[in-house]
């Protein structure tokens, strides 16, 4: 079913409406509690708020359009009926990502895409977290036991590449499902080799292309960091294996004749500096033995 059209483009940006529409597609039982409302705070436009309102106090809230709403309410009918499992799940995801400074919720060197969210994590009391001040509280009205309020930092209300990170956190995805427009940015048509059979392939400059970086920075950064952690873990595992092998070798070397041990250790040390494999280590041991005892491959001298 096609997404409903933005009911008030004069006050609701296309990016904010897309955030609701795509979450609605993910969780169709959820209801839209509202976006623009003529009252103090992020539901209203910046121009519609008094100069001292908290929703226009920070520098990032003084950027972006002055005539657009910056909040969404997600209503959960099951929570209204006393079943809080769904709203707890989404509130907990937001809280974990916000506290961990998940890059999907932060832009431009640490500015939060969400100013705050309010819901419940336990089904017993309301829970609010302010990503700008990094403070939590439970002092909100009881309607937040059945709806999640999202205040978007006003600088990002028109930027889908920022709001898509919020969607990603809410839905529990590591990667949001890519649209056809996304695919056109990150894929390229390969006309094929001499066979003439064409196909789509990843852009050759996927990580360095500026358009790709701008659109998918929220994903590329965490994925690359994750890959680096895996590589570091593998390296530590290799070091642990090497350490155990060297310890075993040291025990064996300690039992060798004193004239042989130093040269064997030196040969193994050179192999370690060059990157040890079992073949290299075996060759180094053989070389050390040959240096002291002569070639093991030379034929035995003839006997009279």
RODO-2510 file (C-alpha; in nm, 4 decimals, decimal comma):
residues 304
     n   res          X          Y          Z
     1     x     0,0000     0,0000     0,0000
     2     x     0,1375     0,3436    -0,0978
     3     x     0,2382     0,5756     0,1840
     4     x    -0,0080     0,8517     0,2646
     5     x     0,0796     1,1978     0,1381
     6     x     0,2253     1,4588     0,3721
     7     x    -0,0866     1,6286     0,5174
     8     x     0,0812     1,9653     0,5853
     9     x     0,3955     2,0322     0,3740
    10     x     0,3935     2,3939     0,4876
    11     x     0,4816     2,2821     0,8418
    12     x     0,6087     1,9222     0,8033
    13     x     0,9229     1,8519     0,6009
    14     x     0,9430     1,5660     0,3519
    15     x     1,2169     1,4053     0,5654
    16     x     1,0062     1,4156     0,8835
    17     x     0,7061     1,2711     0,7005
    18     x     0,9282     0,9985     0,5526
    19     x     1,0527     0,9100     0,9020
    20     x     0,6931     0,8499     1,0082
    21     x     0,5963     0,6719     0,6832
    22     x     0,8869     0,4273     0,6950
    23     x     0,8359     0,3533     1,0637
    24     x     0,4673     0,3000     0,9900
    25     x     0,5629     0,0467     0,7200
    26     x     0,7858    -0,1305     0,9739
    27     x     0,5291    -0,1245     1,2581
    28     x     0,1820    -0,0801     1,1029
    29     x     0,0060    -0,1292     1,4378
    30     x     0,1589     0,1992     1,5533
    31     x    -0,0445     0,5174     1,5148
    32     x     0,0764     0,8694     1,4393
    33     x     0,0093     1,0753     1,7493
    34     x     0,0994     1,4000     1,5773
    35     x     0,3787     1,6075     1,4237
    36     x     0,2853     1,9773     1,4068
    37     x     0,0965     2,1207     1,7024
    38     x     0,0624     2,4900     1,7868
    39     x     0,2019     2,4687     2,1395
    40     x     0,5395     2,5416     2,3018
    41     x     0,8256     2,3047     2,2180
    42     x     0,9475     2,0998     1,9240
    43     x     0,6028     2,0112     1,7891
    44     x     0,5687     2,3761     1,6962
    45     x     0,7888     2,5637     1,4486
    46     x     1,0835     2,7647     1,5731
    47     x     0,9107     3,0841     1,4555
    48     x     0,5958     2,9852     1,6451
    49     x     0,7803     2,9555     1,9774
    50     x     0,8774     3,2318     2,2166
    51     x     1,2430     3,3361     2,1998
    52     x     1,3171     3,1726     2,5355
    53     x     1,1632     2,8331     2,4557
    54     x     1,3945     2,5387     2,5189
    55     x     1,3377     2,4064     2,1664
    56     x     1,5350     2,6960     2,0208
    57     x     1,8002     2,7373     2,2904
    58     x     2,0918     2,5384     2,1415
    59     x     2,2876     2,6485     1,8357
    60     x     2,1760     2,3491     1,6251
    61     x     1,8124     2,4360     1,7027
    62     x     1,8695     2,7844     1,5628
    63     x     1,9625     2,6282     1,2275
    64     x     1,7278     2,4620     0,9813
    65     x     1,3911     2,6001     0,8647
    66     x     1,2083     2,8294     1,1060
    67     x     0,8635     2,7352     0,9769
    68     x     0,8715     2,3557     1,0258
    69     x     0,7776     2,1241     1,3120
    70     x     1,0540     1,9186     1,4749
    71     x     0,8774     1,6434     1,6718
    72     x     0,6869     1,3194     1,6148
    73     x     0,4648     1,1217     1,8540
    74     x     0,4405     0,7439     1,7997
    75     x     0,1312     0,5972     1,9658
    76     x     0,1160     0,2285     2,0663
    77     x    -0,2390     0,0904     2,0996
    78     x    -0,1147    -0,2195     2,2838
    79     x     0,0398     0,0025     2,5526
    80     x    -0,2902     0,1889     2,5817
    81     x    -0,4405    -0,1515     2,6614
    82     x    -0,1806    -0,2262     2,9306
    83     x     0,0732    -0,4292     2,7240
    84     x     0,3984    -0,2293     2,7369
    85     x     0,6345    -0,4724     2,5618
    86     x     0,6426    -0,2871     2,2277
    87     x     0,6943     0,0638     2,3645
    88     x     0,9575    -0,0701     2,6063
    89     x     1,1487    -0,2266     2,3167
    90     x     1,1659     0,0949     2,1145
    91     x     1,2435     0,3170     2,4146
    92     x     1,5229     0,0833     2,5244
    93     x     1,6771     0,0809     2,1758
    94     x     1,6819     0,4600     2,1673
    95     x     1,8297     0,4801     2,5166
    96     x     2,1089     0,2309     2,4484
    97     x     2,2078     0,4063     2,1244
    98     x     2,1897     0,7548     2,2774
    99     x     2,4031     0,6660     2,5782
   100     x     2,6592     0,4831     2,3624
   101     x     2,6757     0,7841     2,1262
   102     x     2,5806     0,5575     1,8385
   103     x     2,6891     0,7507     1,5249
   104     x     2,3431     0,6985     1,3760
   105     x     2,2084     0,9454     1,6335
   106     x     2,4893     1,2019     1,6145
   107     x     2,6250     1,4192     1,3329
   108     x     2,8774     1,6932     1,2649
   109     x     3,1260     1,6014     1,5354
   110     x     2,8781     1,4960     1,8029
   111     x     2,5631     1,7069     1,7575
   112     x     2,2619     1,4875     1,8430
   113     x     2,0085     1,4315     1,5652
   114     x     1,7489     1,3780     1,8387
   115     x     1,7293     1,6429     2,1084
   116     x     1,5297     1,4073     2,3310
   117     x     1,2948     1,1109     2,3435
   118     x     1,0290     1,0209     2,6000
   119     x     0,8626     0,6829     2,6550
   120     x     0,8940     0,4023     2,9092
   121     x     1,1609     0,1377     2,9558
   122     x     0,9913    -0,0674     3,2244
   123     x     0,6145    -0,0210     3,1815
   124     x     0,5921     0,1290     3,5313
   125     x     0,7136     0,4878     3,4921
   126     x     0,7900     0,7350     3,2165
   127     x     1,1469     0,7738     3,0950
   128     x     1,3034     1,0722     2,9155
   129     x     1,6574     1,1201     2,7899
   130     x     1,8025     1,4503     2,6675
   131     x     2,0818     1,3775     2,4172
   132     x     2,2039     1,7385     2,4285
   133     x     2,2528     1,7588     2,8066
   134     x     2,2946     1,3786     2,8438
   135     x     2,0513     1,3649     3,1340
   136     x     1,7618     1,1285     3,2079
   137     x     1,4482     1,1824     3,4150
   138     x     1,1151     1,0167     3,4969
   139     x     0,9172     1,3368     3,5486
   140     x     0,6908     1,3390     3,2387
   141     x     0,3154     1,3070     3,2012
   142     x     0,1590     0,9624     3,1941
   143     x     0,0653     0,9791     2,8249
   144     x     0,4265     0,8778     2,7586
   145     x     0,3422     0,5374     2,9034
   146     x     0,1694     0,4690     2,5716
   147     x     0,3385     0,7023     2,3226
   148     x     0,7005     0,7845     2,2383
   149     x     0,7825     1,1488     2,1795
   150     x     1,0793     1,2250     1,9510
   151     x     1,2196     1,5783     1,9421
   152     x     1,4429     1,6268     1,6382
   153     x     1,7215     1,8841     1,6530
   154     x     1,5933     2,1542     1,4172
   155     x     1,9091     2,1593     1,2043
   156     x     1,8207     1,8098     1,0758
   157     x     1,4461     1,8239     1,0080
   158     x     1,5069     1,8442     0,6312
   159     x     1,7929     1,5917     0,6197
   160     x     1,6795     1,2374     0,5487
   161     x     2,0398     1,1130     0,5604
   162     x     2,0372     1,2160     0,9300
   163     x     1,6851     1,0985     1,0160
   164     x     1,7418     0,7584     0,8550
   165     x     1,9807     0,6852     1,1416
   166     x     1,6952     0,7379     1,3887
   167     x     1,4813     0,4965     1,1876
   168     x     1,7660     0,2450     1,1887
   169     x     1,7957     0,2570     1,5684
   170     x     1,4193     0,2315     1,6214
   171     x     1,3784    -0,0681     1,3930
   172     x     1,6797    -0,2492     1,5384
   173     x     1,8561    -0,2726     1,2030
   174     x     2,2281    -0,2420     1,1434
   175     x     2,1422    -0,1315     0,7904
   176     x     1,8147     0,0237     0,6817
   177     x     1,6580    -0,1378     0,3755
   178     x     1,7921     0,0422     0,0716
   179     x     1,5586     0,2176    -0,1698
   180     x     1,5951     0,2246    -0,5478
   181     x     1,7347     0,5779    -0,5234
   182     x     1,9910     0,4549    -0,2709
   183     x     2,0922     0,1744    -0,5044
   184     x     2,1554     0,4212    -0,7859
   185     x     2,4026     0,6027    -0,5609
   186     x     2,5977     0,3073    -0,4271
   187     x     2,5780     0,0746    -0,7297
   188     x     2,6878     0,1159    -1,0906
   189     x     2,5990    -0,0647    -1,4110
   190     x     2,8799    -0,2877    -1,5312
   191     x     2,8380    -0,3427    -1,9061
   192     x     3,0162    -0,6763    -1,8762
   193     x     3,3413    -0,8154    -2,0119
   194     x     3,3873    -0,9707    -2,3550
   195     x     3,0799    -1,1846    -2,2943
   196     x     2,8655    -0,8717    -2,3057
   197     x     2,6600    -0,9815    -2,0054
   198     x     2,5988    -0,6727    -1,7931
   199     x     2,5135    -0,6526    -1,4230
   200     x     2,4949    -0,4138    -1,1305
   201     x     2,8017    -0,3978    -0,9064
   202     x     2,9222    -0,1920    -0,6094
   203     x     3,0761     0,1386    -0,7094
   204     x     3,4510     0,1057    -0,7380
   205     x     3,4861     0,4229    -0,5279
   206     x     3,2209     0,3202    -0,2744
   207     x     3,4152     0,4384     0,0326
   208     x     3,5695     0,7514    -0,1192
   209     x     3,2818     0,8864    -0,3298
   210     x     3,1634     1,2096    -0,1664
   211     x     2,7967     1,1528    -0,2428
   212     x     2,8096     0,8054    -0,0924
   213     x     2,9924     0,9341     0,2153
   214     x     2,7373     1,2108     0,2696
   215     x     2,4382     0,9774     0,2325
   216     x     2,5726     0,6723     0,4155
   217     x     2,8241     0,8107     0,6662
   218     x     2,5998     0,6958     0,9535
   219     x     2,6509     0,3368     0,8326
   220     x     3,0026     0,3367     0,6860
   221     x     3,1653     0,4647     1,0047
   222     x     3,0216     0,2009     1,2420
   223     x     3,0732    -0,0799     0,9896
   224     x     3,4386     0,0135     0,9370
   225     x     3,4899     0,0472     1,3118
   226     x     3,3351    -0,2964     1,3596
   227     x     3,5666    -0,4431     1,0946
   228     x     3,8665    -0,2821     1,2657
   229     x     3,7637    -0,4393     1,5975
   230     x     3,7410    -0,7805     1,4339
   231     x     4,0855    -0,7363     1,2782
   232     x     4,2291    -0,6283     1,6133
   233     x     4,0728    -0,9298     1,7851
   234     x     4,2188    -1,1603     1,5205
   235     x     4,5591    -0,9981     1,5655
   236     x     4,5403    -1,0494     1,9420
   237     x     4,4484    -1,4141     1,8850
   238     x     4,7490    -1,4529     1,6519
   239     x     4,9755    -1,2948     1,9117
   240     x     4,8400    -1,5299     2,1782
   241     x     4,9084    -1,8316     1,9560
   242     x     5,2580    -1,7039     1,8762
   243     x     5,3279    -1,6413     2,2439
   244     x     5,2287    -1,9969     2,3283
   245     x     5,4447    -2,1312     2,0446
   246     x     5,7431    -1,9256     2,1590
   247     x     5,6975    -2,0450     2,5176
   248     x     5,6973    -2,4047     2,3965
   249     x     6,0014    -2,3384     2,1801
   250     x     6,1813    -2,1763     2,4728
   251     x     6,1293    -2,4893     2,6809
   252     x     6,2825    -2,6968     2,4058
   253     x     6,5688    -2,4531     2,3516
   254     x     6,6516    -2,4613     2,7225
   255     x     6,7315    -2,8315     2,6850
   256     x     6,9703    -2,7821     2,3896
   257     x     7,3502    -2,7667     2,4141
   258     x     7,4675    -2,4210     2,5211
   259     x     7,6557    -2,3682     2,1947
   260     x     7,3419    -2,4227     1,9855
   261     x     7,0763    -2,2380     2,1852
   262     x     7,1814    -1,8716     2,1281
   263     x     7,2066    -1,9076     1,7496
   264     x     6,8785    -2,0932     1,7276
   265     x     6,7023    -1,8259     1,9329
   266     x     6,8511    -1,5560     1,7095
   267     x     6,7293    -1,7320     1,3955
   268     x     6,3784    -1,7684     1,5389
   269     x     6,3829    -1,4030     1,6446
   270     x     6,4579    -1,2952     1,2895
   271     x     6,1709    -1,5080     1,1658
   272     x     5,9357    -1,3516     1,4224
   273     x     6,0249    -1,0001     1,3054
   274     x     5,9435    -1,0976     0,9493
   275     x     5,6050    -1,2467     1,0299
   276     x     5,5934    -1,6014     1,1483
   277     x     5,4204    -1,8865     0,9743
   278     x     5,4733    -2,2492     1,0592
   279     x     5,6828    -2,2916     0,7438
   280     x     5,9028    -1,9928     0,8278
   281     x     5,9492    -2,1114     1,1839
   282     x     6,0418    -2,4618     1,0717
   283     x     6,2927    -2,3242     0,8222
   284     x     6,4434    -2,0953     1,0876
   285     x     6,4928    -2,3865     1,3250
   286     x     6,6572    -2,5920     1,0521
   287     x     6,8839    -2,3000     0,9603
   288     x     6,9889    -2,2558     1,3221
   289     x     7,0713    -2,6234     1,3558
   290     x     7,2648    -2,6252     1,0267
   291     x     7,4709    -2,3240     1,1350
   292     x     7,6036    -2,5082     1,4370
   293     x     7,6137    -2,8684     1,3229
   294     x     7,6643    -2,8223     0,9495
   295     x     7,4222    -2,9248     0,6784
   296     x     7,1907    -3,2032     0,7833
   297     x     7,1510    -3,2931     0,4188
   298     x     7,5205    -3,3642     0,3492
   299     x     7,5993    -3,7330     0,3000
   300     x     7,7801    -3,9159     0,5770
   301     x     8,1614    -3,9374     0,5196
   302     x     8,2777    -4,2696     0,3771
   303     x     8,4245    -4,5161     0,6199
   304     x     8,7421    -4,7100     0,5617
***
